[in-house]
Amino acid sequence: MTQYAVTDPTTGEVVEKFPTVDDAGLERAVAAAAAAHAGPLTDLGVPERAALLRRVAQLHRERREELADLIVREMGKVREGALGEVDFAADIIEYYADNADAIMADQPLSIQGDGTAVVRRSSLGPLLGIMPWNFPYYQVARFAAPNLLIGNSVLLKHAPQCPSSAAAIEGLHRDAGFPEGSYVNVYASEEQAATLIADPRVRGVSLTGSERAGAAVAEVAGRNLKKVVLELGGSDPFIVLSTDDLEATVRAAVDARLDNSGQSCNGAKRFLIADELHDAFLSRFTELMSEVVPTAPTEPDAVLGPLSSVQAAERLEAQVRRAVEQGATVATGGGRHGAYVEPTVLTGVTPAMDVYREELFGPVAVVHRIADEDEAVRVANATDFGLGSYLFTTDPAQAERVADRLEAGMVYVNLVLADSPELPFGGVKRSGIGRELGHLGADEFVNKKLIRRP
């Protein structure tokens, strides 16, 4: 049975199918990646690999329209968002090209006694990347670019619903001039992915996806003593303790919830509002959310498109229905039409309800009333997730205190949608292991070799 297929979420129509790789093809892919790392890729110097990355970024920009069209069709991303994602992927790749010397420079150590010591960074070997459907280009760029700079070859298993964009990304690297085998797209099954992880030629694996997938990958990697980076789910809090512009804060909240049609791991999902601001915030937040109408992703003014599939929309609808059955109130929304879900606001959610701890992967928000800073921190941390968080306050000292107490990999103070290539991305608890982006993202799959001289 064909596993990889493009299914238009707006219609449910299967547009194109791609065959899963057979075992012989899988072996050819691994052999090509191993051969590239053994010579052609690592024989290039850092400046040469950086130049090839810069060409990959340029090709993203030259082909941005057609690349955007592919993911609009594959997962229903609104077109302006798709164009923005292609541009951001290019920015990330350029960042690693532009900072290649600093990233790969020897790190001198201060030592006791005479002599010198440095840490020198070098490649490990072929790596497996298992990437998700919600950001088909951005997720690949932040994994592949730093590792190709380092000299690690890349095997890329993309989400089964993104086969056309997966092929396009491989084409970008080929057309940029990377040696054969440097970047290899594989339409692999989950069982074949486990085979790749266990293969001694593959030296590490990076996955962005669900907790279930992360646990499965980590189990196989652990048995085979492989390094892993995992970027998993999130239920990020949006905390408002004080503001001198409630309208701007509410609009930021809507943006943080509806980004990528609500399908962002680090999108704000739980809104923790100080008692004295709660009623005014909830009223305006509900009003603005209800004004956003799900529409075809190709519409020029589309803000909220379909979810990635009808099945994803059905899962979200079931979560909302269960929350209501357990006592929550729907302040606005709650409807579903095919893969389209109305912007929805839930109130009255308590720790006894499933939704209190769940990730809502779509345009559904939970609003909590909180008494003070301590309760805000307690509720924010009352989840197994720890990816990102958003904090709004006019008190700089309070911002420092709360940021220090939040169990999260990222804290954004008085701003949203501020990801950037130089900023490390990742979480704690069940949101994952390791970091991507920035210098830290380039330091995960490297041999940090000590060189000591008298």
Number of C-alpha atoms within 10 A of each C-alpha: 5 12 16 22 20 23 21 22 27 23 12 13 10 12 11 13 16 15 13 19 18 14 12 8 14 19 14 14 22 24 15 21 28 22 20 25 24 16 12 15 24 22 13 15 13 18 14 15 23 26 20 22 28 22 22 27 27 19 18 25 18 11 13 18 14 14 21 25 18 22 31 25 23 28 25 29 32 28 25 17 21 25 20 15 23 24 19 22 25 27 22 23 28 22 23 28 25 16 14 21 13 11 20 17 12 17 15 13 13 10 11 7 7 8 10 14 17 18 16 16 20 16 19 20 25 32 31 26 25 25 25 20 21 24 21 27 26 20 21 21 22 23 28 24 30 30 25 27 29 29 28 30 33 29 27 27 25 26 22 23 24 25 28 21 24 25 15 18 24 18 17 19 21 18 13 18 16 23 21 16 24 26 27 25 20 24 26 26 18 14 8 18 22 16 16 25 26 19 14 13 17 22 23 25 25 26 25 23 21 19 18 10 16 24 15 14 22 23 14 17 20 14 10 15 15 19 16 24 24 27 26 27 26 32 28 28 30 29 28 27 24 17 15 10 9 15 14 11 20 21 15 18 27 21 19 22 29 24 19 25 29 28 20 21 23 27 31 31 29 27 26 25 25 21 16 14 16 19 13 14 22 20 12 15 22 21 13 15 25 16 10 15 15 21 16 21 25 16 12 10 12 18 22 27 29 31 29 26 21 21 13 19 22 18 14 22 20 12 18 23 14 15 22 19 11 15 14 19 16 18 18 18 17 19 13 17 12 18 21 28 28 24 28 20 22 23 20 16 20 15 10 10 17 14 20 18 16 16 21 27 23 30 29 28 26 23 23 22 20 23 15 13 15 12 14 26 19 14 17 24 18 14 19 17 26 28 28 26 27 25 23 20 17 15 11 9 10 15 18 11 11 19 19 11 13 20 24 23 21 21 22 17 19 16 14 20 13 7 12 14 21 17 16 19 22 24 25 20 16 20 28 27 20 21 22 25 25 21 21 16 23 26 20 19 25 17 15 17 12 15 13 12 9 7
